[in-house]
Amino acid sequence: MNPTPALRELAPEHALRRLELTVTRRLDGLLQGDHLGLLPGPGSEPAEGREYVPGDDVRTMDWNLTARSTVPHVRDRVADRELETWALVDATASMDFGTGRLEKRDLAVFAVAAVAFLTERAGNRIGAQIVRDDGPLHVPARTGRPHLLGLLRTLLAVPRGAPGRGGDGSASASLGAAAGLLRRTGAARRGLVVAVSDFLDPVASWQRPLRLLAARHQLLAVEVVDPRELTLPDVGMLTVVDPETGRRREIPTASGRLRERYAAAAARQRAEIAAGLRAAGAAHLRLRTDGDWVRDLVRHVLTQRRTAAAAAPASGAPPASGGGAA
């Protein structure tokens, strides 16, 4: 089903070399600057106060200065010199699927690697909270190439989920529970959180935990999708297995009406996921296993940068540089 072998089918060091070459050859140079710039914006350290102008974020209001001057004031922020990035990675059984160039699990590792290799400089730190069927795995945020490669090696070594494990809605295999755990115990410094998942858990289970993360951090949600989760091909009788529960079912794909119903239900599901991510305050990037994930990632970054550049003059403040902001 996959013309490209899964990363975990390769020797660990070979897989890591392939990851690094793919990212650095195709991305580095396209995205210039000290940091990846996935989510441009202000830093976290308070700076000078100034009068409010339309377009300013009301969350930056300086109420003490406003009260003293009787004129609305906001307080600018200085960009952090170092970036702390956290990867919240779904490695449950539903990610063990792929009919495109990659499996969803491999595409998730590529997405994390892209962020890791391009932010690994100038003392930046990266850590991970990995959602597994047998419980979450925490990788502390540290600096340096050995730590980065060790984190990616850990992601590649996560065993496949056995059918029937993790499908009971238990907290051990919940994206929402892992997000809550990361907020409480891991991501203490303001920074960037990249949540990589297919987001197939009920929206209500992860929307609020992600929103609480977004209240303190810049949040990017990378939704990993396979084309067969969106449409069904006409291949006659198809036997499908739910990787989360192990249940098997025969699907008569020759039925045009069934394929239409499937596509409509899939579209509704993806719309609900997109709405849930917007409500959580996350920037949303969708990557497909049959698409060019590098092109899609670069397009997202450039769009974010253009949006930030256009918004900066309207707010009366210069765009931030460096740190967790740019």
C-alpha positions as CSV (number, residue, x, y, z in Angstrom):
1,M,0.0,0.0,0.0
2,N,2.9,2.3,0.6
3,P,5.5,2.9,-2.1
4,T,7.8,4.4,0.5
5,P,8.9,2.0,3.2
6,A,7.8,3.0,6.7
7,L,10.6,4.8,8.7
8,R,10.4,2.2,11.5
9,E,11.1,-0.6,9.0
10,L,14.6,0.9,8.5
11,A,17.5,0.6,10.9
12,P,17.3,3.4,13.5
13,E,20.4,5.3,12.3
14,H,19.3,5.0,8.7
15,A,15.9,6.3,9.5
16,L,17.3,9.3,11.4
17,R,19.7,10.1,8.5
18,R,16.7,10.0,6.1
19,L,14.7,12.3,8.4
20,E,17.5,14.8,8.7
21,L,18.3,14.9,5.0
22,T,14.7,15.2,4.0
23,V,14.1,18.1,6.3
24,T,17.4,20.0,5.8
25,R,17.6,19.6,2.0
26,R,14.0,20.6,1.4
27,L,13.2,23.1,4.1
28,D,16.4,24.8,5.3
29,G,17.0,27.8,3.1
30,L,13.4,28.1,2.3
31,L,12.6,29.3,5.8
32,Q,15.3,31.8,6.7
33,G,15.8,33.2,10.2
34,D,16.8,32.0,13.7
35,H,13.6,30.1,14.2
36,L,11.1,28.2,12.1
37,G,8.5,31.0,12.3
38,L,5.5,28.6,12.4
39,L,3.5,31.0,14.5
40,P,4.9,34.6,14.4
41,G,3.8,36.9,17.2
42,P,5.0,38.7,20.3
43,G,7.4,37.4,22.9
44,S,6.6,36.8,26.6
45,E,8.7,39.4,28.4
46,P,7.0,42.7,29.2
47,A,8.5,45.9,27.6
48,E,7.3,49.5,27.2
49,G,3.8,50.7,27.5
50,R,2.1,52.7,24.8
51,E,-1.4,54.0,23.9
52,Y,-3.9,51.4,22.6
53,V,-4.6,51.6,18.8
54,P,-7.4,49.6,17.0
55,G,-6.1,46.1,16.2
56,D,-4.1,45.7,19.4
57,D,-4.7,42.4,21.3
58,V,-6.8,43.4,24.3
59,R,-5.0,40.7,26.3
60,T,-2.0,43.0,26.4
61,M,-3.9,45.9,28.1
62,D,-1.9,47.5,30.9
63,W,-4.7,48.3,33.3
64,N,-2.5,50.1,35.9
65,L,-1.1,52.4,33.3
66,T,-4.6,52.9,31.8
67,A,-5.9,53.9,35.2
68,R,-3.1,56.3,35.9
69,S,-3.3,58.0,32.5
70,T,-7.1,57.7,31.9
71,V,-6.2,56.6,28.3
72,P,-6.2,53.0,27.2
73,H,-2.6,51.6,27.1
74,V,-1.1,48.3,26.1
75,R,2.3,46.8,27.0
76,D,4.5,45.5,24.2
77,R,6.5,42.4,24.7
78,V,10.1,41.6,24.0
79,A,10.7,38.5,21.9
80,D,12.4,35.7,23.9
81,R,16.0,35.0,23.0
82,E,15.5,31.3,23.3
83,L,12.6,29.1,22.1
84,E,11.2,26.2,24.1
85,T,9.2,23.9,21.8
86,W,7.0,21.0,22.9
87,A,5.7,18.3,20.6
88,L,2.5,16.7,21.7
89,V,2.5,13.6,19.5
90,D,-0.3,11.1,18.9
91,A,1.2,7.6,18.6
92,T,-1.9,5.6,19.3
93,A,-3.3,2.7,17.1
94,S,-5.3,5.0,14.8
95,M,-2.0,6.5,13.5
96,D,-0.9,3.0,12.2
97,F,-2.6,3.6,8.9
98,G,-1.6,4.9,5.5
99,T,-2.5,4.4,1.9
100,G,-0.5,7.3,0.5
101,R,3.3,7.8,0.4
102,L,3.5,7.5,4.2
103,E,1.7,6.1,7.1
104,K,0.1,8.7,9.4
105,R,2.6,7.7,12.1
106,D,5.6,8.4,9.9
107,L,4.1,11.7,8.7
108,A,3.7,12.7,12.3
109,V,7.4,12.0,12.9
110,F,8.4,14.0,9.8
111,A,6.3,17.0,11.1
112,V,8.1,16.8,14.5
113,A,11.5,16.5,12.8
114,A,10.8,19.5,10.6
115,V,10.2,21.6,13.7
116,A,13.0,20.1,15.6
117,F,15.8,20.4,13.1
118,L,14.9,24.0,12.1
119,T,14.6,25.2,15.7
120,E,17.7,23.4,17.0
121,R,20.1,26.3,17.3
122,A,21.1,29.2,19.6
123,G,20.3,27.2,22.8
124,N,16.7,26.4,21.8
125,R,15.1,23.5,23.8
126,I,12.7,20.9,22.6
127,G,10.7,18.2,24.5
128,A,7.8,15.9,23.8
129,Q,4.7,14.4,25.3
130,I,4.0,11.2,23.4
131,V,0.5,9.7,23.5
132,R,0.7,5.9,23.5
133,D,-1.8,3.1,24.0
134,D,0.0,1.9,27.1
135,G,0.3,5.4,28.6
136,P,2.0,8.8,27.9
137,L,5.7,9.1,27.6
138,H,7.4,12.4,28.6
139,V,10.7,13.5,27.1
140,P,12.1,16.5,29.0
141,A,13.0,19.7,27.0
142,R,16.7,20.0,26.5
143,T,19.1,21.5,24.0
144,G,21.7,19.9,21.7
145,R,21.8,17.6,18.7
146,P,22.2,14.4,20.7
147,H,19.0,15.2,22.6
148,L,17.2,16.0,19.4
149,L,18.2,12.8,17.7
150,G,17.3,10.9,20.9
151,L,13.8,12.3,20.9
152,L,13.3,11.4,17.2
153,R,14.7,7.9,18.0
154,T,12.2,7.5,20.8
155,L,9.3,8.5,18.4
156,L,10.5,6.0,15.8
157,A,10.7,3.2,18.5
158,V,7.2,3.6,19.8
159,P,5.6,0.2,19.1
160,R,2.5,-0.1,17.0
161,G,-0.7,-0.2,18.8
162,A,-2.3,-3.7,19.0
163,P,-5.9,-3.8,17.7
164,G,-8.2,-3.4,20.6
165,R,-5.8,-1.5,22.8
166,G,-6.5,2.2,23.6
167,G,-10.0,2.1,22.1
168,D,-11.8,2.2,25.4
169,G,-11.4,5.9,25.8
170,S,-9.0,5.4,28.7
171,A,-7.0,8.4,29.9
172,S,-3.8,6.6,29.1
173,A,-4.5,6.9,25.4
174,S,-6.2,10.2,25.4
175,L,-4.8,13.2,23.5
176,G,-6.7,15.5,25.9
177,A,-5.3,13.9,29.0
178,A,-1.8,14.1,27.6
179,A,-2.3,17.8,26.8
180,G,-3.4,18.4,30.3
181,L,-0.5,16.6,31.7
182,L,1.9,18.6,29.5
183,R,0.4,21.8,30.7
184,R,0.7,20.9,34.4
185,T,4.1,19.2,34.5
186,G,6.1,20.0,31.4
187,A,5.6,23.3,29.5
188,A,6.3,25.8,32.3
189,R,8.0,28.4,30.1
190,R,6.1,30.3,27.4
191,G,6.9,28.8,24.0
192,L,5.6,26.9,21.1
193,V,3.5,23.7,21.4
194,V,3.0,21.6,18.2
195,A,0.2,19.0,18.6
196,V,0.4,16.3,15.9
197,S,-2.5,13.9,15.7
198,D,-5.4,12.7,13.5
199,F,-7.7,14.3,16.2
200,L,-10.1,11.3,15.9
201,D,-10.9,11.4,19.6
202,P,-14.2,13.2,20.4
203,V,-13.6,16.9,19.9
204,A,-14.9,17.6,23.5
205,S,-12.2,15.4,24.9
206,W,-9.3,17.5,23.6
207,Q,-10.7,21.0,22.8
208,R,-10.5,22.4,26.4
209,P,-7.1,21.0,27.3
210,L,-5.7,22.4,24.1
211,R,-7.4,25.8,24.7
212,L,-5.7,25.9,28.2
213,L,-2.3,25.3,26.5
214,A,-3.0,28.0,23.9
215,A,-3.7,30.5,26.8
216,R,0.0,30.4,27.7
217,H,1.7,29.1,24.5
218,Q,1.6,29.6,20.8
219,L,-0.2,26.4,19.6
220,L,0.0,24.8,16.2
221,A,-2.2,21.8,15.5
222,V,-0.9,19.5,12.8
223,E,-3.8,17.3,11.6
224,V,-2.6,14.1,9.8
225,V,-5.0,12.7,7.3
226,D,-5.1,9.7,4.9
227,P,-7.1,10.0,1.7
228,R,-9.1,6.8,2.5
229,E,-10.4,8.6,5.6
230,L,-12.0,11.1,3.3
231,T,-13.3,9.0,0.5
232,L,-13.8,5.3,-0.4
233,P,-12.7,3.8,-3.7
234,D,-14.9,1.4,-5.7
235,V,-13.0,-1.9,-5.0
236,G,-15.9,-4.2,-4.4
237,M,-16.3,-5.9,-1.0
238,L,-13.7,-4.4,1.4
239,T,-12.7,-5.7,4.8
240,V,-11.8,-3.0,7.2
241,V,-10.4,-3.2,10.7
242,D,-10.7,-0.5,13.4
243,P,-7.1,-0.2,14.7
244,E,-8.4,1.2,18.0
245,T,-10.9,-1.6,18.8
246,G,-9.9,-4.5,16.5
247,R,-13.5,-4.7,15.1
248,R,-13.8,-6.0,11.5
249,R,-16.5,-5.1,9.0
250,E,-17.3,-5.8,5.4
251,I,-17.9,-2.7,3.3
252,P,-19.7,-3.0,-0.1
253,T,-17.8,-0.2,-1.8
254,A,-19.5,-0.8,-5.1
255,S,-22.5,1.1,-3.7
256,G,-22.3,4.6,-5.0
257,R,-24.8,5.8,-2.3
258,L,-22.6,4.3,0.4
259,R,-19.5,6.0,-0.9
260,E,-21.4,9.3,-1.0
261,R,-22.6,8.9,2.6
262,Y,-19.1,8.0,3.7
263,A,-17.6,11.1,2.0
264,A,-20.3,13.3,3.5
265,A,-19.8,11.9,7.0
266,A,-16.0,12.3,6.7
267,A,-16.4,15.9,5.6
268,R,-18.6,16.6,8.6
269,Q,-16.1,15.0,10.9
270,R,-13.2,17.1,9.5
271,A,-15.3,20.3,9.7
272,E,-16.0,19.5,13.4
273,I,-12.3,19.0,14.0
274,A,-11.4,22.2,12.3
275,A,-14.0,24.1,14.3
276,G,-12.7,22.5,17.5
277,L,-9.2,23.6,16.8
278,R,-10.2,27.1,16.0
279,A,-12.2,27.3,19.3
280,A,-9.1,26.0,21.1
281,G,-7.1,28.9,19.7
282,A,-4.8,26.8,17.6
283,A,-3.3,27.5,14.2
284,H,-4.4,24.6,12.0
285,L,-2.2,22.8,9.5
286,R,-3.5,19.7,7.6
287,L,-1.0,17.3,6.2
288,R,-2.0,14.3,4.0
289,T,-0.1,11.1,3.6
290,D,-0.6,11.3,-0.2
291,G,0.5,15.0,-0.4
292,D,3.7,17.0,-0.5
293,W,4.0,17.7,3.3
294,V,7.0,19.9,2.7
295,R,5.1,22.2,0.3
296,D,2.1,22.3,2.6
297,L,4.4,23.2,5.6
298,V,6.2,25.9,3.7
299,R,2.9,27.4,2.5
300,H,1.6,27.5,6.0
301,V,4.8,29.2,7.3
302,L,4.8,31.8,4.6
303,T,1.1,32.6,5.0
304,Q,1.6,33.1,8.8
305,R,4.6,35.4,8.1
306,R,2.6,37.5,5.6
307,T,-0.3,37.7,8.0
308,A,2.0,38.9,10.8
309,A,3.7,41.4,8.6
310,A,0.4,42.9,7.5
311,A,-0.9,43.1,11.0
312,A,2.2,44.8,12.5
313,P,1.6,48.2,10.9
314,A,-2.0,48.2,11.9
315,S,-1.1,47.6,15.6
316,G,1.5,50.3,15.5
317,A,4.2,48.0,16.7
318,P,7.1,46.5,14.8
319,P,7.1,42.8,14.1
320,A,8.9,40.7,16.7
321,S,12.2,39.1,15.9
322,G,13.9,36.0,17.2
323,G,12.7,33.8,20.2
324,G,9.4,32.0,20.4
325,A,7.8,34.6,18.3
326,A,9.4,34.5,14.9
